[in-house]
């Protein structure tokens, strides 16, 4: 992957929007570490407090070293401090870190931080300007709050999983931890909103995120369809149940393309582009209603016309005609600067003892902010440095 990544020596540019803010992360796995990663990429100093065993993400499905895929994705540019929160002495150090910070983030089981003396009410009483962000699976209170908060449970309970998969077959989870990732982004947004309010009022406060709320809200369009039509949305696999062709996947000479051309204008353009203008007058395809009714035949007819075209060539032609389409690519086929992907989206990520890897960085373009290379911290790498500063 050819790039010109920013040197790791440039990691502390003075004009980053969150420069000077300190974030204490008590996070494991994805949601809180992902939120803290956004804040770090925007310039905040993120201190990741880990147990002597480390964030479980370090070796989740990985045994080669202490920075597996999940850890590598969400912990770039942070400082690692090891504290054993079962120890009163280390709890006191954690309390000092938290009350001197601008932001605290945690995703412990509801009630756990209170037992450690690091809960919301105590910290805000001691540091009223603190922004305290927390993530749970099913809320901080109520009967469901005690349930383990994992992405897959939220996908199931929210209705999301019921929409995903093929008709007549079992529901299928989204192929990555989509709720965890959305929860991290939602938490980062909430924290930045709270920081803006603090800048006006001087008051910190709580940012409370649950995986179940995030998952339910993520399918707002399905909720609107259900409320307006009183018809339960159903699994359709590829393709949308009320429009055609819409999100349908078609075979090309060298792969697959997903396209949407369900308006009469776009369907006419599609037919012109693929050399089948007569389809617009075929009574089986002459309206969206008829195309939905004859979807299987429509897909067969379109694929027959596309069998000699490459995916890239087809997408280029459709784009010029204003028709929505995308080649279905594997990760190996996604490249910086291709198909709209930012040239500098992938950033070099270092970990001691292994070759650097390129993974996606901050997915926004903000004036004065560069996507930057970063190091993954070894477990406890910054413990002495950070704790020594507490005594100053």
JOMOPE-V117375 format. One record per residue. N is the residue number from 1. RES is the residue in one letter. PHI is phi in whole degrees, -180 to 180 (none if undefined). Layout:
N,RES,PHI  N,RES,PHI
This chain:
1,X,none  2,X,-87  3,X,-149  4,X,-120  5,X,-65  6,X,-64  7,X,-61  8,X,-64  9,X,-71  10,X,-97  11,X,-67  12,X,-118  13,X,-61  14,X,-71  15,X,-98  16,X,-66  17,X,-64  18,X,-106  19,X,-57  20,X,96  21,X,-89  22,X,-113  23,X,-118  24,X,-105  25,X,-108  26,X,-105  27,X,-131  28,X,-133  29,X,63  30,X,-123  31,X,-57  32,X,-71  33,X,-57  34,X,-67  35,X,-63  36,X,-65  37,X,-64  38,X,-60  39,X,-64  40,X,-65  41,X,-63  42,X,-92  43,X,113  44,X,-71  45,X,-83  46,X,-109  47,X,-105  48,X,-95  49,X,-88  50,X,-121  51,X,-73  52,X,-57  53,X,-84  54,X,87  55,X,-55  56,X,-60  57,X,-68  58,X,-57  59,X,-128  60,X,-72  61,X,67  62,X,-151  63,X,-134  64,X,-76  65,X,-159  66,X,-102  67,X,-148  68,X,-71  69,X,-56  70,X,-66  71,X,-68  72,X,-62  73,X,-71  74,X,-130  75,X,-137  76,X,-71  77,X,76  78,X,-94  79,X,-107  80,X,-105  81,X,-123  82,X,-95  83,X,-135  84,X,-94  85,X,-72  86,X,-79  87,X,-95  88,X,-60  89,X,-62  90,X,-72  91,X,-64  92,X,-63  93,X,-67  94,X,-64  95,X,-64  96,X,-63  97,X,-59  98,X,-67  99,X,-78  100,X,-100  101,X,-95  102,X,-91  103,X,-140  104,X,-120  105,X,-124  106,X,-151  107,X,-134  108,X,-72  109,X,-56  110,X,-48  111,X,95  112,X,-67  113,X,-68  114,X,-63  115,X,-64  116,X,-89  117,X,78  118,X,-124  119,X,-77  120,X,-55  121,X,-63  122,X,-65  123,X,-67  124,X,-70  125,X,-67  126,X,-82  127,X,-140  128,X,-61  129,X,-89  130,X,-71  131,X,-99  132,X,-114  133,X,-105  134,X,-140  135,X,-125  136,X,-130  137,X,-78  138,X,-134  139,X,94  140,X,-86  141,X,-135  142,X,94  143,X,-61  144,X,-80  145,X,-64  146,X,-80  147,X,-72  148,X,-59  149,X,-98  150,X,-117  151,X,-50  152,X,-64  153,X,-66  154,X,-68  155,X,-59  156,X,-72  157,X,-72  158,X,-81  159,X,98  160,X,-59  161,X,-67  162,X,-66  163,X,-94  164,X,-111  165,X,130  166,X,-91  167,X,-59  168,X,80  169,X,-124  170,X,-63  171,X,-58  172,X,-128  173,X,-69  174,X,-62  175,X,-74  176,X,-150  177,X,-79  178,X,-62  179,X,-71  180,X,-59  181,X,-66  182,X,-64  183,X,-64  184,X,-62  185,X,-67  186,X,-65  187,X,-64  188,X,-61  189,X,-63  190,X,-63  191,X,-63  192,X,-67  193,X,-64  194,X,-66  195,X,-68  196,X,-64  197,X,-61  198,X,-62  199,X,-64  200,X,-91  201,X,-106  202,X,82  203,X,-100  204,X,-84  205,X,144  206,X,-98  207,X,-124  208,X,-115  209,X,-122  210,X,-122  211,X,-60  212,X,-66  213,X,-64  214,X,-61  215,X,-67  216,X,-62  217,X,-68  218,X,-65  219,X,-107  220,X,-57  221,X,-64  222,X,-65  223,X,-63  224,X,-63  225,X,-61  226,X,-65  227,X,-66  228,X,-78  229,X,-102  230,X,59  231,X,-112  232,X,-69  233,X,-59  234,X,-123  235,X,-69  236,X,-129  237,X,69  238,X,-78  239,X,102  240,X,-100  241,X,-66  242,X,-111  243,X,-143  244,X,-156  245,X,-74  246,X,-148  247,X,59  248,X,-90  249,X,-104  250,X,-124  251,X,-82  252,X,-117  253,X,-62  254,X,-126  255,X,171  256,X,-132  257,X,-132  258,X,-103  259,X,-144  260,X,-134  261,X,-149  262,X,-91  263,X,-73  264,X,-62  265,X,-65  266,X,-70  267,X,-66  268,X,-62  269,X,-63  270,X,-59  271,X,-64  272,X,-65  273,X,-64  274,X,-90  275,X,77  276,X,-129  277,X,-63  278,X,-68  279,X,-64  280,X,-68  281,X,-100  282,X,-69  283,X,-59  284,X,-77  285,X,-127  286,X,-79  287,X,-146  288,X,-59  289,X,-59  290,X,-70  291,X,-66  292,X,-63  293,X,-65  294,X,-110  295,X,-55  296,X,-60  297,X,-67  298,X,-61  299,X,-65  300,X,-63  301,X,-66  302,X,-66  303,X,-62  304,X,-61  305,X,-77  306,X,-102  307,X,-62  308,X,-101  309,X,-103  310,X,-80  311,X,-62  312,X,-65  313,X,-64  314,X,-63  315,X,-62  316,X,-64  317,X,-65  318,X,-66  319,X,-61  320,X,-63  321,X,-90  322,X,80  323,X,-100  324,X,-74  325,X,-159  326,X,-154  327,X,-71  328,X,-82  329,X,-111  330,X,-83  331,X,-59  332,X,-66  333,X,-97  334,X,-89  335,X,-131  336,X,-59  337,X,81  338,X,-111  339,X,55  340,X,89  341,X,-67  342,X,-58  343,X,-61  344,X,-108  345,X,-63  346,X,-85  347,X,-116  348,X,-74  349,X,-123  350,X,-106  351,X,-146  352,X,-55  353,X,92  354,X,-144  355,X,-69  356,X,-63  357,X,-122  358,X,-101  359,X,-134  360,X,-63  361,X,-100  362,X,-59  363,X,-89  364,X,-146  365,X,-109  366,X,-128  367,X,-51  368,X,83  369,X,-116  370,X,-102  371,X,-72  372,X,-125  373,X,-61  374,X,-158  375,X,-100  376,X,-89  377,X,-77  378,X,-70  379,X,-58  380,X,75  381,X,-57  382,X,-110  383,X,-58  384,X,-63  385,X,-60  386,X,-72  387,X,-71  388,X,-63  389,X,-68  390,X,-67  391,X,-87  392,X,-77
